[in-house]
Amino acid sequence: MKTEDVAHYLVNHPDFFNEYADLLNDLQIPHPHQNNVVSLHERQAIALRDKNKVLQDKLLELISFGEENDAISEKMHRLTIALLTAYNFDDFLNGLQYCLREDFAIPYFVMRIWGLDLENKDYDEFAETSEDVHAIAASLNQPYCGNHVADGIKALFAENGEHLQSFSMIPLNTTRPIGLLVLASPEIERFYADMGTLHLKRLGELISASIARHSLTVDNPSQNHDQHPIDGQPV
């Protein structure tokens, strides 16, 4: 008789232990974690404790995820307030850079913006970028996270590029691509391929809206704020 036959018989004969009730006390079963035997009742108690431990671990994991999401949401809220209250483009950049560096602890980040009709190009963010970088930004439907990026992306970090191991590329869009935000870290696991990108996507949308809001005020803060920030048409 095979063990499968015994298991099949017991499943199909649930009254077996009613007829042989003494077996429940007499059966000795190997302990799952030690080199001794236990009764069936003890074995069931151990199984319940193990199941409870698994459920507790899952609960703690969910609580940890919830606390992590709450912390990220709080940081995103502070960033939103900083960008909403920015009077001009300088305030916008200062608020963004402070939050990325201090709140999100991102050691390296670069932002490039293009395609806006602005006379003042003195900001590093408006430095000329290659068509390859433009094409990469246009190809991203959502943020990319991983260890491999094009040489043109690494070049944005100048001499720091060779030390960086993981990256997140976040497209900036209004009605069209207007830029790219690249976050980077020397830690290979900081931005990994399977990580969630919901908060990164929201970060890109928030920054894009803020850039659109300030695009006319970069050159002249006194310009009419009732105009559309991209094409100059009334809202």
C-alpha contacts under 8 A as a table, 3 or more apart, distances in Angstrom:
res1	aa1	res2	aa2	distance
1	M	5	D	6.32
1	M	6	V	7.39
2	K	5	D	5.20
2	K	6	V	6.71
3	T	6	V	5.12
3	T	7	A	6.30
4	E	7	A	5.11
4	E	8	H	5.99
5	D	8	H	5.03
5	D	9	Y	6.05
6	V	9	Y	5.10
6	V	10	L	6.26
7	A	10	L	5.28
7	A	11	V	6.20
8	H	11	V	5.22
8	H	12	N	6.24
9	Y	12	N	5.20
9	Y	13	H	5.98
10	L	13	H	4.99
10	L	14	P	6.14
10	L	16	F	6.96
11	V	14	P	6.05
13	H	16	F	5.71
14	P	17	F	7.21
15	D	18	N	5.10
15	D	19	E	6.51
16	F	19	E	5.35
16	F	20	Y	6.30
17	F	20	Y	4.73
17	F	21	A	5.03
17	F	23	L	7.18
17	F	24	L	7.23
18	N	21	A	5.19
20	Y	23	L	5.76
20	Y	24	L	7.86
21	A	24	L	5.74
21	A	25	N	7.74
22	D	25	N	5.52
22	D	26	D	6.30
23	L	26	D	4.83
23	L	27	L	5.61
24	L	27	L	5.81
24	L	39	S	7.66
24	L	40	L	6.11
24	L	41	H	7.44
25	N	39	S	6.49
25	N	40	L	6.95
25	N	41	H	7.67
26	D	39	S	7.09
27	L	39	S	5.84
27	L	40	L	6.13
28	Q	37	V	5.73
28	Q	38	V	5.36
28	Q	39	S	4.86
28	Q	40	L	6.61
29	I	37	V	5.10
29	I	38	V	5.21
29	I	39	S	5.96
29	I	40	L	6.43
29	I	43	R	7.05
30	P	34	Q	7.97
30	P	35	N	7.28
30	P	36	N	5.89
30	P	37	V	4.18
30	P	38	V	6.20
31	H	34	Q	5.33
31	H	35	N	6.47
31	H	36	N	5.58
31	H	37	V	5.09
31	H	38	V	5.94
31	H	43	R	7.09
38	V	42	E	5.90
38	V	43	R	6.25
39	S	42	E	5.15
39	S	43	R	6.11
40	L	43	R	4.91
40	L	44	Q	6.17
41	H	44	Q	5.13
41	H	45	A	6.30
42	E	45	A	4.99
42	E	46	I	6.19
43	R	46	I	5.06
43	R	47	A	6.20
44	Q	47	A	5.00
44	Q	48	L	6.21
45	A	48	L	5.08
45	A	49	R	6.19
46	I	49	R	5.03
46	I	50	D	6.12
47	A	50	D	5.09
47	A	51	K	6.13
48	L	51	K	5.03
48	L	52	N	6.02
49	R	52	N	4.96
49	R	53	K	6.09
50	D	53	K	5.01
50	D	54	V	6.35
51	K	54	V	5.14
51	K	55	L	6.32
52	N	55	L	5.06
52	N	56	Q	6.06
53	K	56	Q	5.02
53	K	57	D	6.10
54	V	57	D	5.13
54	V	58	K	6.27
55	L	58	K	5.09
55	L	59	L	6.13
56	Q	59	L	5.00
56	Q	60	L	6.12
57	D	60	L	5.13
57	D	61	E	6.12
58	K	61	E	4.97
58	K	62	L	6.19
59	L	62	L	5.08
59	L	63	I	6.15
60	L	63	I	4.99
60	L	64	S	6.06
61	E	64	S	5.02
61	E	65	F	6.21
62	L	65	F	5.06
62	L	66	G	6.09
63	I	66	G	4.98
63	I	67	E	6.12
64	S	67	E	5.14
64	S	68	E	6.10
65	F	68	E	5.04
65	F	69	N	6.10
66	G	69	N	5.12
66	G	70	D	6.10
67	E	70	D	5.01
67	E	71	A	6.19
68	E	71	A	5.13
68	E	72	I	6.27
69	N	72	I	5.06
69	N	73	S	6.00
70	D	73	S	5.04
70	D	74	E	6.16
71	A	74	E	5.12
71	A	75	K	6.35
72	I	75	K	5.06
72	I	76	M	6.13
72	I	199	H	7.93
73	S	76	M	4.99
73	S	77	H	6.06
74	E	77	H	5.01
74	E	78	R	6.35
75	K	78	R	5.14
75	K	79	L	6.23
75	K	99	C	7.79
75	K	103	D	6.28
75	K	104	F	7.36
76	M	79	L	5.01
76	M	80	T	6.06
76	M	203	L	7.66
77	H	80	T	5.03
77	H	81	I	6.26
78	R	81	I	5.16
78	R	82	A	6.18
78	R	99	C	7.87
79	L	82	A	5.00
79	L	83	L	6.19
79	L	95	G	7.26
79	L	96	L	6.85
79	L	99	C	6.08
80	T	83	L	5.23
80	T	84	L	5.99
80	T	206	L	7.32
81	I	84	L	5.11
81	I	85	T	6.07
82	A	85	T	5.42
82	A	86	A	6.22
82	A	92	F	7.51
82	A	95	G	5.56
82	A	96	L	7.50
83	L	86	A	5.14
83	L	91	D	7.86
83	L	92	F	5.54
83	L	95	G	6.37
83	L	96	L	7.03
83	L	210	S	6.64
84	L	210	S	7.52
86	A	89	F	7.33
86	A	91	D	4.90
86	A	92	F	5.13
86	A	95	G	7.50
87	Y	91	D	6.18
87	Y	92	F	7.50
88	N	91	D	5.38
88	N	92	F	6.31
88	N	214	H	6.48
88	N	217	T	6.34
88	N	218	V	6.79
88	N	221	P	6.75
89	F	92	F	4.86
89	F	93	L	6.17
89	F	214	H	5.89
89	F	215	S	7.80
89	F	217	T	6.93
89	F	218	V	5.56
90	D	93	L	5.23
90	D	94	N	6.10
91	D	94	N	5.08
91	D	95	G	5.94
92	F	95	G	5.28
92	F	96	L	6.10
92	F	210	S	7.68
93	L	96	L	5.13
93	L	97	Q	5.97
94	N	97	Q	5.26
94	N	98	Y	6.01
95	G	98	Y	5.24
95	G	99	C	6.20
96	L	99	C	5.33
96	L	100	L	6.16
97	Q	100	L	5.24
97	Q	101	R	6.04
98	Y	101	R	5.27
98	Y	102	E	5.69
98	Y	103	D	7.49
99	C	102	E	5.30
99	C	103	D	4.90
99	C	104	F	6.45
100	L	103	D	5.87
100	L	104	F	4.99
100	L	105	A	6.31
100	L	106	I	5.75
101	R	104	F	5.93
101	R	105	A	4.84
101	R	106	I	5.07
101	R	107	P	6.14
101	R	108	Y	7.99
102	E	105	A	5.24
102	E	106	I	7.64
106	I	109	F	7.11
106	I	183	L	7.00
106	I	184	A	7.16
106	I	185	S	7.03
107	P	184	A	7.08
107	P	185	S	6.25
108	Y	157	F	7.99
108	Y	183	L	6.04
108	Y	184	A	5.17
108	Y	185	S	6.22
109	F	157	F	7.92
109	F	181	L	7.22
109	F	182	V	5.49
109	F	183	L	4.38
109	F	184	A	5.90
110	V	125	E	7.77
110	V	156	L	6.90
110	V	157	F	7.01
110	V	181	L	5.87
110	V	182	V	5.27
110	V	183	L	6.69
111	M	125	E	5.54
111	M	179	G	7.29
111	M	180	L	5.74
111	M	181	L	4.35
111	M	182	V	6.26
112	R	124	D	7.72
112	R	125	E	4.56
112	R	126	F	5.86
112	R	127	A	6.92
112	R	129	T	7.48
112	R	179	G	5.34
112	R	180	L	5.44
112	R	181	L	6.55
113	I	116	L	7.84
113	I	125	E	5.71
113	I	126	F	5.19
113	I	127	A	7.79
113	I	178	I	5.65
113	I	179	G	4.14
113	I	180	L	6.66
114	W	126	F	6.26
114	W	128	E	7.86
114	W	178	I	5.29
114	W	179	G	5.74
115	G	178	I	5.83
116	L	178	I	7.32
116	L	215	S	7.25
116	L	230	I	6.99
117	D	230	I	7.80
118	L	121	K	7.01
118	L	215	S	7.36
118	L	216	L	7.36
118	L	218	V	7.56
118	L	219	D	6.91
119	E	219	D	6.57
120	N	123	Y	7.66
120	N	218	V	6.95
120	N	219	D	5.80
121	K	124	D	7.84
121	K	126	F	5.61
121	K	127	A	7.14
122	D	126	F	7.16
122	D	127	A	7.86
123	Y	126	F	5.58
123	Y	127	A	7.09
124	D	127	A	5.19
129	T	133	V	6.50
129	T	134	H	7.39
130	S	133	V	5.40
130	S	134	H	6.61
130	S	152	G	7.63
131	E	134	H	4.89
131	E	135	A	6.03
132	D	135	A	5.00
132	D	136	I	6.17
132	D	152	G	7.18
133	V	136	I	5.07
133	V	137	A	6.26
133	V	152	G	6.59
133	V	153	I	6.84
134	H	137	A	5.23
134	H	138	A	6.20
134	H	179	G	7.49
135	A	138	A	5.06
135	A	139	S	6.12
136	I	139	S	5.15
136	I	140	L	6.57
137	A	140	L	5.53
137	A	170	I	7.74
137	A	171	P	5.28
137	A	172	L	7.61
137	A	177	P	6.96
137	A	179	G	6.81
137	A	180	L	5.87
138	A	141	N	7.88
138	A	171	P	7.36
138	A	177	P	5.92
140	L	143	P	6.59
140	L	144	Y	7.36
140	L	170	I	7.81
140	L	171	P	6.30
141	N	171	P	7.78
142	Q	170	I	7.08
142	Q	171	P	7.16
142	Q	197	T	7.59
142	Q	201	K	6.37
143	P	168	S	6.64
143	P	169	M	5.50
143	P	170	I	4.53
143	P	171	P	6.55
143	P	197	T	6.28
143	P	200	L	6.50
143	P	201	K	6.08
144	Y	167	F	7.85
144	Y	168	S	5.34
144	Y	169	M	5.09
144	Y	170	I	6.68
144	Y	193	A	7.61
144	Y	197	T	7.92
145	C	166	S	7.51
145	C	167	F	5.70
145	C	168	S	4.35
145	C	169	M	6.64
145	C	191	F	5.31
145	C	192	Y	5.41
145	C	193	A	5.10
145	C	194	D	7.74
145	C	195	M	7.28
146	G	149	V	7.80
146	G	166	S	5.61
146	G	167	F	5.57
146	G	168	S	6.65
146	G	191	F	5.59
146	G	192	Y	4.52
146	G	193	A	4.61
147	N	165	Q	5.78
147	N	166	S	4.35
147	N	167	F	6.00
147	N	188	I	6.80
147	N	191	F	7.42
147	N	192	Y	6.86
147	N	193	A	7.76
148	H	166	S	7.29
148	H	167	F	7.51
149	V	153	I	6.34
149	V	154	K	7.02
149	V	167	F	7.39
150	A	153	I	5.37
150	A	154	K	6.69
151	D	154	K	5.09
151	D	155	A	6.04
152	G	155	A	5.06
152	G	156	L	6.78
153	I	156	L	5.45
153	I	157	F	7.66
153	I	182	V	7.98
154	K	157	F	5.68
154	K	158	A	7.29
154	K	161	G	4.94
154	K	162	E	7.48
155	A	158	A	5.15
155	A	159	E	7.93
155	A	161	G	6.25
156	L	161	G	7.50
157	F	160	N	5.43
157	F	161	G	4.94
158	A	161	G	5.73
159	E	162	E	6.67
160	N	163	H	5.69
160	N	164	L	6.84
161	G	164	L	5.45
163	H	186	P	5.90
164	L	167	F	7.81
164	L	184	A	6.39
164	L	185	S	5.38
164	L	186	P	4.22
164	L	187	E	7.36
165	Q	184	A	7.45
165	Q	185	S	6.06
165	Q	186	P	4.82
165	Q	187	E	5.82
165	Q	188	I	4.80
166	S	184	A	5.70
166	S	185	S	5.47
166	S	186	P	6.58
166	S	187	E	6.44
166	S	188	I	5.04
166	S	189	E	6.79
166	S	190	R	6.29
166	S	191	F	5.30
166	S	192	Y	6.99
167	F	182	V	6.87
167	F	183	L	5.61
167	F	184	A	4.40
167	F	185	S	6.59
167	F	190	R	7.95
167	F	191	F	5.64
167	F	192	Y	7.93
168	S	182	V	5.64
168	S	183	L	5.03
168	S	184	A	6.39
168	S	191	F	6.19
169	M	180	L	6.88
169	M	181	L	5.91
169	M	182	V	4.54
169	M	183	L	6.49
170	I	180	L	5.82
170	I	181	L	5.06
170	I	182	V	6.17
170	I	200	L	6.96
170	I	201	K	7.02
170	I	204	G	5.92
171	P	177	P	7.28
171	P	179	G	6.33
171	P	180	L	4.74
171	P	181	L	6.40
171	P	204	G	6.37
172	L	177	P	5.97
172	L	178	I	5.66
172	L	179	G	4.83
172	L	180	L	5.32
172	L	181	L	7.06
172	L	204	G	5.64
172	L	205	E	6.86
172	L	207	I	7.28
172	L	208	S	5.25
173	N	176	R	5.33
173	N	177	P	4.33
173	N	178	I	5.32
173	N	179	G	6.89
173	N	204	G	7.95
173	N	205	E	7.30
173	N	208	S	5.76
174	T	177	P	6.49
174	T	178	I	6.90
174	T	208	S	6.33
174	T	209	A	7.07
174	T	212	A	7.31
178	I	208	S	7.91
181	L	204	G	7.65
184	A	191	F	7.73
185	S	188	I	7.26
185	S	190	R	6.49
185	S	191	F	7.72
187	E	190	R	5.49
188	I	191	F	7.09
188	I	192	Y	7.57
189	E	192	Y	5.58
191	F	195	M	7.10
192	Y	195	M	5.67
196	G	199	H	7.73
197	T	200	L	5.02
197	T	201	K	5.98
198	L	201	K	5.15
198	L	202	R	6.33
199	H	202	R	5.03
199	H	203	L	6.05
200	L	203	L	4.90
200	L	204	G	6.28
201	K	204	G	5.16
201	K	205	E	6.35
202	R	205	E	5.03
202	R	206	L	6.08
203	L	206	L	5.14
203	L	207	I	6.18
204	G	207	I	5.23
204	G	208	S	5.99
205	E	208	S	5.08
205	E	209	A	6.17
206	L	209	A	5.30
206	L	210	S	6.25
207	I	210	S	5.01
207	I	211	I	6.10
208	S	211	I	5.15
208	S	212	A	6.25
209	A	212	A	5.13
209	A	213	R	6.18
210	S	213	R	4.93
210	S	214	H	6.28
211	I	214	H	5.20
211	I	215	S	5.70
212	A	215	S	5.20
212	A	216	L	7.98
212	A	229	P	5.25
212	A	230	I	6.25
213	R	216	L	7.43
213	R	229	P	5.49
214	H	217	T	5.04
214	H	218	V	6.24
214	H	229	P	6.96
215	S	218	V	5.70
215	S	229	P	5.85
215	S	230	I	6.90
216	L	219	D	6.42
216	L	220	N	6.80
216	L	221	P	7.49
216	L	223	Q	7.08
216	L	229	P	5.77
216	L	230	I	7.50
217	T	220	N	4.88
217	T	221	P	4.25
217	T	222	S	7.18
217	T	223	Q	6.58
218	V	221	P	6.58
220	N	223	Q	5.71
224	N	227	Q	6.02
225	H	228	H	7.73
225	H	229	P	7.90
226	D	234	P	6.16
226	D	235	V	6.25
227	Q	232	G	5.23
227	Q	233	Q	5.33
227	Q	234	P	4.38
227	Q	235	V	5.66
228	H	231	D	5.93
228	H	232	G	4.87
228	H	233	Q	5.09
228	H	234	P	5.63
228	H	235	V	5.41
229	P	232	G	5.96
